[in-house]
Amino acid sequence: MRLKDRVAIVTGASRGIGRSIAEFFAQEGAKVVINYVKSEKEASELAEKIRGQSGQAIHVQADV
């Protein structure tokens, strides 16, 4: 848990590489902010998955 008590904001986290990064950060103990532009369903599902594994995550729509 190298990232315990840290917050990771991952842009483009609903799919692909961003999703993998968000999952990795959550496994390392970070609280994860999942940023998406269009893929709300995928972002929501990822946040639920992380929370289901005792992690903390929210999803936020923003064009950064």
Biopython code that builds the backbone (N, CA, C, O; Angstrom):
import numpy as np
from Bio.PDB.StructureBuilder import StructureBuilder

atoms = [
    (1, "MET", "N", (0.824, -1.187, 0.000)),
    (1, "MET", "CA", (0.000, 0.000, 0.000)),
    (1, "MET", "C", (0.873, 1.257, 0.000)),
    (1, "MET", "O", (0.849, 2.057, 0.936)),
    (2, "ARG", "N", (1.612, 1.397, -1.038)),
    (2, "ARG", "CA", (2.534, 2.526, -1.146)),
    (2, "ARG", "C", (1.836, 3.870, -1.289)),
    (2, "ARG", "O", (2.429, 4.905, -0.988)),
    (3, "LEU", "N", (0.587, 3.874, -1.742)),
    (3, "LEU", "CA", (-0.112, 5.134, -1.983)),
    (3, "LEU", "C", (-1.223, 5.397, -0.967)),
    (3, "LEU", "O", (-2.115, 6.206, -1.223)),
    (4, "LYS", "N", (-1.177, 4.728, 0.170)),
    (4, "LYS", "CA", (-2.196, 4.914, 1.194)),
    (4, "LYS", "C", (-2.245, 6.385, 1.605)),
    (4, "LYS", "O", (-1.212, 7.037, 1.761)),
    (5, "ASP", "N", (-3.471, 6.893, 1.778)),
    (5, "ASP", "CA", (-3.725, 8.286, 2.159)),
    (5, "ASP", "C", (-3.351, 9.290, 1.072)),
    (5, "ASP", "O", (-3.206, 10.479, 1.358)),
    (6, "ARG", "N", (-3.196, 8.837, -0.155)),
    (6, "ARG", "CA", (-2.939, 9.718, -1.300)),
    (6, "ARG", "C", (-4.179, 9.732, -2.189)),
    (6, "ARG", "O", (-4.976, 8.794, -2.170)),
    (7, "VAL", "N", (-4.334, 10.792, -2.958)),
    (7, "VAL", "CA", (-5.425, 10.894, -3.924)),
    (7, "VAL", "C", (-4.814, 10.939, -5.317)),
    (7, "VAL", "O", (-3.905, 11.725, -5.584)),
    (8, "ALA", "N", (-5.325, 10.083, -6.204)),
    (8, "ALA", "CA", (-4.850, 10.053, -7.588)),
    (8, "ALA", "C", (-5.985, 10.505, -8.500)),
    (8, "ALA", "O", (-7.067, 9.918, -8.483)),
    (9, "ILE", "N", (-5.747, 11.533, -9.286)),
    (9, "ILE", "CA", (-6.701, 11.985, -10.294)),
    (9, "ILE", "C", (-6.201, 11.440, -11.622)),
    (9, "ILE", "O", (-5.125, 11.814, -12.091)),
    (10, "VAL", "N", (-6.990, 10.551, -12.227)),
    (10, "VAL", "CA", (-6.569, 9.895, -13.464)),
    (10, "VAL", "C", (-7.478, 10.356, -14.591)),
    (10, "VAL", "O", (-8.667, 10.040, -14.601)),
    (11, "THR", "N", (-6.921, 11.106, -15.545)),
    (11, "THR", "CA", (-7.715, 11.564, -16.682)),
    (11, "THR", "C", (-7.835, 10.439, -17.695)),
    (11, "THR", "O", (-6.915, 9.641, -17.875)),
    (12, "GLY", "N", (-8.979, 10.390, -18.351)),
    (12, "GLY", "CA", (-9.212, 9.331, -19.328)),
    (12, "GLY", "C", (-9.256, 7.964, -18.693)),
    (12, "GLY", "O", (-8.832, 6.980, -19.300)),
    (13, "ALA", "N", (-9.772, 7.889, -17.462)),
    (13, "ALA", "CA", (-9.690, 6.650, -16.690)),
    (13, "ALA", "C", (-10.825, 5.667, -16.932)),
    (13, "ALA", "O", (-10.842, 4.594, -16.330)),
    (14, "SER", "N", (-11.756, 6.000, -17.784)),
    (14, "SER", "CA", (-12.883, 5.084, -17.983)),
    (14, "SER", "C", (-12.538, 3.923, -18.915)),
    (14, "SER", "O", (-13.233, 2.907, -18.924)),
    (15, "ARG", "N", (-11.459, 4.071, -19.705)),
    (15, "ARG", "CA", (-11.111, 3.022, -20.659)),
    (15, "ARG", "C", (-9.598, 2.911, -20.827)),
    (15, "ARG", "O", (-8.854, 3.814, -20.444)),
    (16, "GLY", "N", (-9.162, 1.817, -21.392)),
    (16, "GLY", "CA", (-7.786, 1.635, -21.833)),
    (16, "GLY", "C", (-6.722, 1.796, -20.772)),
    (16, "GLY", "O", (-6.851, 1.294, -19.655)),
    (17, "ILE", "N", (-5.661, 2.509, -21.141)),
    (17, "ILE", "CA", (-4.515, 2.685, -20.256)),
    (17, "ILE", "C", (-4.916, 3.431, -18.984)),
    (17, "ILE", "O", (-4.477, 3.072, -17.891)),
    (18, "GLY", "N", (-5.745, 4.465, -19.122)),
    (18, "GLY", "CA", (-6.182, 5.217, -17.946)),
    (18, "GLY", "C", (-6.912, 4.346, -16.948)),
    (18, "GLY", "O", (-6.727, 4.496, -15.741)),
    (19, "ARG", "N", (-7.739, 3.438, -17.438)),
    (19, "ARG", "CA", (-8.449, 2.505, -16.556)),
    (19, "ARG", "C", (-7.462, 1.620, -15.805)),
    (19, "ARG", "O", (-7.595, 1.421, -14.598)),
    (20, "SER", "N", (-6.480, 1.094, -16.511)),
    (20, "SER", "CA", (-5.471, 0.235, -15.880)),
    (20, "SER", "C", (-4.689, 0.993, -14.812)),
    (20, "SER", "O", (-4.387, 0.449, -13.750)),
    (21, "ILE", "N", (-4.366, 2.240, -15.096)),
    (21, "ILE", "CA", (-3.641, 3.057, -14.128)),
    (21, "ILE", "C", (-4.499, 3.297, -12.891)),
    (21, "ILE", "O", (-4.012, 3.186, -11.766)),
    (22, "ALA", "N", (-5.769, 3.624, -13.092)),
    (22, "ALA", "CA", (-6.674, 3.854, -11.959)),
    (22, "ALA", "C", (-6.794, 2.599, -11.098)),
    (22, "ALA", "O", (-6.772, 2.685, -9.871)),
    (23, "GLU", "N", (-6.919, 1.442, -11.731)),
    (23, "GLU", "CA", (-7.012, 0.184, -10.981)),
    (23, "GLU", "C", (-5.723, -0.075, -10.194)),
    (23, "GLU", "O", (-5.777, -0.502, -9.040)),
    (24, "PHE", "N", (-4.581, 0.179, -10.804)),
    (24, "PHE", "CA", (-3.298, -0.029, -10.126)),
    (24, "PHE", "C", (-3.164, 0.893, -8.912)),
    (24, "PHE", "O", (-2.781, 0.451, -7.829)),
    (25, "PHE", "N", (-3.483, 2.175, -9.102)),
    (25, "PHE", "CA", (-3.398, 3.121, -7.987)),
    (25, "PHE", "C", (-4.314, 2.695, -6.841)),
    (25, "PHE", "O", (-3.931, 2.787, -5.675)),
    (26, "ALA", "N", (-5.514, 2.232, -7.166)),
    (26, "ALA", "CA", (-6.447, 1.774, -6.130)),
    (26, "ALA", "C", (-5.878, 0.568, -5.385)),
    (26, "ALA", "O", (-5.991, 0.483, -4.162)),
    (27, "GLN", "N", (-5.267, -0.364, -6.117)),
    (27, "GLN", "CA", (-4.655, -1.531, -5.479)),
    (27, "GLN", "C", (-3.515, -1.129, -4.552)),
    (27, "GLN", "O", (-3.232, -1.818, -3.571)),
    (28, "GLU", "N", (-2.869, -0.021, -4.863)),
    (28, "GLU", "CA", (-1.767, 0.470, -4.037)),
    (28, "GLU", "C", (-2.256, 1.349, -2.884)),
    (28, "GLU", "O", (-1.447, 1.877, -2.122)),
    (29, "GLY", "N", (-3.591, 1.508, -2.752)),
    (29, "GLY", "CA", (-4.158, 2.201, -1.607)),
    (29, "GLY", "C", (-4.615, 3.626, -1.838)),
    (29, "GLY", "O", (-5.117, 4.263, -0.912)),
    (30, "ALA", "N", (-4.456, 4.146, -3.047)),
    (30, "ALA", "CA", (-4.862, 5.525, -3.320)),
    (30, "ALA", "C", (-6.386, 5.643, -3.400)),
    (30, "ALA", "O", (-7.084, 4.703, -3.781)),
    (31, "LYS", "N", (-6.873, 6.817, -3.032)),
    (31, "LYS", "CA", (-8.256, 7.187, -3.313)),
    (31, "LYS", "C", (-8.231, 7.697, -4.745)),
    (31, "LYS", "O", (-7.409, 8.549, -5.081)),
    (32, "VAL", "N", (-9.126, 7.187, -5.600)),
    (32, "VAL", "CA", (-9.019, 7.456, -7.031)),
    (32, "VAL", "C", (-10.176, 8.308, -7.534)),
    (32, "VAL", "O", (-11.342, 8.032, -7.252)),
    (33, "VAL", "N", (-9.825, 9.356, -8.288)),
    (33, "VAL", "CA", (-10.804, 10.166, -9.002)),
    (33, "VAL", "C", (-10.726, 9.744, -10.462)),
    (33, "VAL", "O", (-9.702, 9.930, -11.120)),
    (34, "ILE", "N", (-11.813, 9.177, -10.960)),
    (34, "ILE", "CA", (-11.880, 8.673, -12.326)),
    (34, "ILE", "C", (-12.484, 9.765, -13.206)),
    (34, "ILE", "O", (-13.671, 10.073, -13.098)),
    (35, "ASN", "N", (-11.669, 10.340, -14.064)),
    (35, "ASN", "CA", (-12.131, 11.400, -14.951)),
    (35, "ASN", "C", (-12.553, 10.792, -16.288)),
    (35, "ASN", "O", (-11.898, 9.895, -16.818)),
    (36, "TYR", "N", (-13.665, 11.303, -16.816)),
    (36, "TYR", "CA", (-14.134, 10.862, -18.134)),
    (36, "TYR", "C", (-14.764, 12.046, -18.854)),
    (36, "TYR", "O", (-15.145, 13.033, -18.225)),
    (37, "VAL", "N", (-14.870, 11.943, -20.164)),
    (37, "VAL", "CA", (-15.554, 12.966, -20.951)),
    (37, "VAL", "C", (-16.885, 12.429, -21.445)),
    (37, "VAL", "O", (-17.913, 13.084, -21.272)),
    (38, "LYS", "N", (-16.890, 11.238, -22.063)),
    (38, "LYS", "CA", (-18.104, 10.695, -22.669)),
    (38, "LYS", "C", (-18.534, 9.353, -22.099)),
    (38, "LYS", "O", (-19.711, 9.006, -22.201)),
    (39, "SER", "N", (-17.643, 8.596, -21.512)),
    (39, "SER", "CA", (-17.916, 7.210, -21.129)),
    (39, "SER", "C", (-18.365, 7.090, -19.672)),
    (39, "SER", "O", (-17.695, 6.456, -18.857)),
    (40, "GLU", "N", (-19.506, 7.707, -19.358)),
    (40, "GLU", "CA", (-19.971, 7.708, -17.969)),
    (40, "GLU", "C", (-20.248, 6.303, -17.449)),
    (40, "GLU", "O", (-19.910, 5.986, -16.308)),
    (41, "LYS", "N", (-20.858, 5.463, -18.275)),
    (41, "LYS", "CA", (-21.177, 4.103, -17.827)),
    (41, "LYS", "C", (-19.910, 3.359, -17.409)),
    (41, "LYS", "O", (-19.876, 2.748, -16.341)),
    (42, "GLU", "N", (-18.876, 3.405, -18.239)),
    (42, "GLU", "CA", (-17.635, 2.713, -17.930)),
    (42, "GLU", "C", (-16.968, 3.294, -16.687)),
    (42, "GLU", "O", (-16.439, 2.550, -15.861)),
    (43, "ALA", "N", (-16.991, 4.612, -16.552)),
    (43, "ALA", "CA", (-16.389, 5.265, -15.381)),
    (43, "ALA", "C", (-17.128, 4.869, -14.105)),
    (43, "ALA", "O", (-16.509, 4.589, -13.078)),
    (44, "SER", "N", (-18.437, 4.850, -14.181)),
    (44, "SER", "CA", (-19.249, 4.454, -13.025)),
    (44, "SER", "C", (-18.978, 3.006, -12.637)),
    (44, "SER", "O", (-18.833, 2.688, -11.457)),
    (45, "GLU", "N", (-18.911, 2.139, -13.628)),
    (45, "GLU", "CA", (-18.635, 0.724, -13.356)),
    (45, "GLU", "C", (-17.258, 0.533, -12.718)),
    (45, "GLU", "O", (-17.100, -0.299, -11.824)),
    (46, "LEU", "N", (-16.271, 1.291, -13.167)),
    (46, "LEU", "CA", (-14.935, 1.188, -12.583)),
    (46, "LEU", "C", (-14.939, 1.673, -11.135)),
    (46, "LEU", "O", (-14.330, 1.044, -10.269)),
    (47, "ALA", "N", (-15.614, 2.777, -10.870)),
    (47, "ALA", "CA", (-15.697, 3.281, -9.493)),
    (47, "ALA", "C", (-16.357, 2.249, -8.587)),
    (47, "ALA", "O", (-15.900, 2.027, -7.466)),
    (48, "GLU", "N", (-17.425, 1.620, -9.062)),
    (48, "GLU", "CA", (-18.107, 0.571, -8.290)),
    (48, "GLU", "C", (-17.171, -0.608, -8.041)),
    (48, "GLU", "O", (-17.129, -1.152, -6.938)),
    (49, "LYS", "N", (-16.428, -0.996, -9.061)),
    (49, "LYS", "CA", (-15.487, -2.115, -8.929)),
    (49, "LYS", "C", (-14.443, -1.816, -7.850)),
    (49, "LYS", "O", (-14.157, -2.664, -7.005)),
    (50, "ILE", "N", (-13.884, -0.621, -7.885)),
    (50, "ILE", "CA", (-12.867, -0.243, -6.906)),
    (50, "ILE", "C", (-13.467, -0.218, -5.505)),
    (50, "ILE", "O", (-12.861, -0.725, -4.560)),
    (51, "ARG", "N", (-14.652, 0.369, -5.365)),
    (51, "ARG", "CA", (-15.300, 0.406, -4.048)),
    (51, "ARG", "C", (-15.639, -0.991, -3.561)),
    (51, "ARG", "O", (-15.583, -1.255, -2.360)),
    (52, "GLY", "N", (-15.990, -1.892, -4.471)),
    (52, "GLY", "CA", (-16.295, -3.276, -4.121)),
    (52, "GLY", "C", (-15.078, -4.041, -3.621)),
    (52, "GLY", "O", (-15.208, -5.070, -2.957)),
    (53, "GLN", "N", (-13.905, -3.534, -3.943)),
    (53, "GLN", "CA", (-12.653, -4.158, -3.498)),
    (53, "GLN", "C", (-12.071, -3.392, -2.310)),
    (53, "GLN", "O", (-10.861, -3.402, -2.084)),
    (54, "SER", "N", (-12.943, -2.732, -1.559)),
    (54, "SER", "CA", (-12.579, -1.969, -0.355)),
    (54, "SER", "C", (-11.751, -0.726, -0.642)),
    (54, "SER", "O", (-11.058, -0.229, 0.246)),
    (55, "GLY", "N", (-11.813, -0.220, -1.858)),
    (55, "GLY", "CA", (-11.109, 1.016, -2.187)),
    (55, "GLY", "C", (-12.062, 2.195, -2.153)),
    (55, "GLY", "O", (-13.250, 2.035, -1.872)),
    (56, "GLN", "N", (-11.544, 3.368, -2.436)),
    (56, "GLN", "CA", (-12.346, 4.571, -2.503)),
    (56, "GLN", "C", (-12.192, 5.173, -3.878)),
    (56, "GLN", "O", (-11.074, 5.373, -4.353)),
    (57, "ALA", "N", (-13.335, 5.471, -4.537)),
    (57, "ALA", "CA", (-13.281, 6.030, -5.873)),
    (57, "ALA", "C", (-14.551, 6.807, -6.169)),
    (57, "ALA", "O", (-15.635, 6.465, -5.696)),
    (58, "ILE", "N", (-14.396, 7.858, -6.963)),
    (58, "ILE", "CA", (-15.527, 8.602, -7.500)),
    (58, "ILE", "C", (-15.256, 8.807, -8.988)),
    (58, "ILE", "O", (-14.116, 8.701, -9.440)),
    (59, "HIS", "N", (-16.318, 9.101, -9.748)),
    (59, "HIS", "CA", (-16.117, 9.424, -11.153)),
    (59, "HIS", "C", (-16.653, 10.836, -11.408)),
    (59, "HIS", "O", (-17.702, 11.225, -10.894)),
    (60, "VAL", "N", (-15.906, 11.584, -12.212)),
    (60, "VAL", "CA", (-16.200, 12.993, -12.464)),
    (60, "VAL", "C", (-16.063, 13.277, -13.954)),
    (60, "VAL", "O", (-15.050, 12.942, -14.568)),
    (61, "GLN", "N", (-17.088, 13.897, -14.529)),
    (61, "GLN", "CA", (-17.002, 14.278, -15.927)),
    (61, "GLN", "C", (-16.322, 15.640, -16.039)),
    (61, "GLN", "O", (-16.737, 16.604, -15.396)),
    (62, "ALA", "N", (-15.286, 15.711, -16.850)),
    (62, "ALA", "CA", (-14.580, 16.970, -17.085)),
    (62, "ALA", "C", (-13.728, 16.834, -18.335)),
    (62, "ALA", "O", (-13.124, 15.789, -18.580)),
    (63, "ASP", "N", (-13.685, 17.888, -19.112)),
    (63, "ASP", "CA", (-12.830, 17.922, -20.292)),
    (63, "ASP", "C", (-11.573, 18.682, -19.902)),
    (63, "ASP", "O", (-11.566, 19.911, -19.840)),
    (64, "VAL", "N", (-10.507, 17.928, -19.639)),
    (64, "VAL", "CA", (-9.276, 18.589, -19.171)),
    (64, "VAL", "C", (-8.277, 18.687, -20.272)),
    (64, "VAL", "O", (-7.182, 19.212, -20.068)),
]
sb = StructureBuilder()
sb.init_structure("model")
sb.init_model(0)
sb.init_chain("A")
sb.init_seg("    ")
for serial, (resi, resn, name, xyz) in enumerate(atoms, 1):
    if name == "N":
        sb.init_residue(resn, " ", resi, " ")
    sb.init_atom(name, np.array(xyz, "f"), 0.0, 1.0, " ", f" {name:<3s}", serial, name[0])
structure = sb.get_structure()
